[in-house]
Amino acid sequence: MKILSYNPGHDGAFACIEDGRLVFSIEAEKGSKYRHSSLSVPDVFDALAELHTVPDVLCKGGWWPGDAPRDGEATAEYHGSDHNQIIVGKRPFLGRTVDFFSSSHERSHLLCAFGMSDLPKGTPCYALLWEGILGAFYEIDAELRITKIADVMQEPGHRYAMLYALADPSFDLRTAGFSRLSDAGKLMALASFSKRSQATEEEEMIADFLLQDCKHLRPQDCEFLTNSSYCNVGLEDDEFRNFAGIFSNRIFDRFSQFADKNLKRGMPLLISGGCGLNCDWNTKWRESGLFSEVFVPPVANDSGSAIGTAIDAQFYFTGNPKLTWDVYSGPAFLDNEPVDGTLFDQQEATPELVAEMLAADLILGWASGRCEIGPRALGNRSILAAPFKASTRQRLNVIKQREQFRPIAPVCLEEDAAKWFGCSAPSPFMLYTYHTSTDVLA
């Protein structure tokens, strides 16, 4: 059975699975497009070019009711984790009548994590879904029935972003309708600079307000925070960076304390949602001792939603919730536009040449094979630079057109990982944190 699925929201993507195997995932933000992009017409043609045959099932992920398609087609909504959140029908597609499937955005995250994990079908487990809107624990039984245990915190990612917006002079809390999609991840980066664990009286007030038990918190609700000493203080402020770490720990502790009190020990944990890209939190879960194992897919954010909906459809039609996949299932590199050869030197890309260029302090753009799925650059679409100068990170962030506090990922031989980074377990998708050793003898 061939299934074509798409995510209609931000981090838009097309995904195709066939007989339990991921054939491709085309993400709207890849190439030279903007982060968090929705699908565009060129993305549709890219997906059709990869199809070769008409799919048996066309899937659409759930989204907000106000974003329903113009033709009146029934579509699942954002919320809902049980089987009642599934819509099935028929529709014409490329000259054939195919099955149509839609299930909630919430289910797409959960099915993505289970389907891509190594857990065999029928393995009971827990799942944590935390992202901009959702923040809940679930229990998945042997029949893949999903039961929400509790909404631990509504909008965890959004609350992260609200604190970042408070300090950012370019964001006006009084006029903005919602937080920016990129700000939660930026605050997570700032939190790594924190050197203090005790909150001041003012910080306690801000944290209590931003972490209050409520369903929706909008920027306009935070207008009184504009009197705070952190309002528009800038992202380089050391005390704000300290507070970012304290605030981040408060969110994690809320979920960790719930898990410790309410979940049975020794079961597997699946993590999904945009907050699943927080390497520090993933490491804490793995080291907590609460779970037999922890799995985070490389497409934990909404870029994996199309894959999750396709897995959900496959389970509905065939009873199989598992997926064989490769992280390099994105589009192939296209060299199909005219280039002025006089502007470039062309040489064979040998390891010796690359090493020589890196040793000369050059920064390289590297493209090889098919693109990675998910937001991490894992060697097929990466920027390469020698790590021996502090200025390298600054140069890289200038090239990437982003803030100087943003982190750069290290690369080393697998057999050297324990020596340099103390790796006690594999981390193939850049989803865990390790501490660098700088005084180890070669």
Sequence and secondary structure as in RCSB ss.txt:
>XXXX:A:sequence
MKILSYNPGHDGAFACIEDGRLVFSIEAEKGSKYRHSSLSVPDVFDALAELHTVPDVLCKGGWWPGDAPRDGEAT
AEYHGSDHNQIIVGKRPFLGRTVDFFSSSHERSHLLCAFGMSDLPKGTPCYALLWEGILGAFYEIDAELRITKIA
DVMQEPGHRYAMLYALADPSFDLRTAGFSRLSDAGKLMALASFSKRSQATEEEEMIADFLLQDCKHLRPQDCEFL
TNSSYCNVGLEDDEFRNFAGIFSNRIFDRFSQFADKNLKRGMPLLISGGCGLNCDWNTKWRESGLFSEVFVPPVA
NDSGSAIGTAIDAQFYFTGNPKLTWDVYSGPAFLDNEPVDGTLFDQQEATPELVAEMLAADLILGWASGRCEIGP
RALGNRSILAAPFKASTRQRLNVIKQREQFRPIAPVCLEEDAAKWFGCSAPSPFMLYTYHTSTDVLA
>XXXX:A:secstr
 EEEEEE SSS EEEEEETTEEEEEEETTSTT  TT    HHHHHHHHHHH S  SEEEEE B GGG  TT    
 BS   SGGGEEEEEEEETTEEEEEEEE HHHHHHHHHHHHSS  TT  EEEEEESSS EEEEEE TT  EEEEE
E  S HHHHHHHHHHHH TT  TTT SS  TTHHHHHHHHHTT    S  HHHHHHHHHHT S S   GGGGGGG
GGSTTTT  TT HHHHHHHHHHHHHHHHHHHHHHHHHS TTEEEEEESGGGG HHHHHHHHHSSSEEEEE  TT 
SGGGHHHHHHHHHHHHHHS    B  S  S B    S   GGG       HHHHHHHHHTT  EEEE SB  SSS
S  SSEEEE  SS HHHHHHHHHHTT  TTS       GGGHHHHH  SS  TTS S     SS   
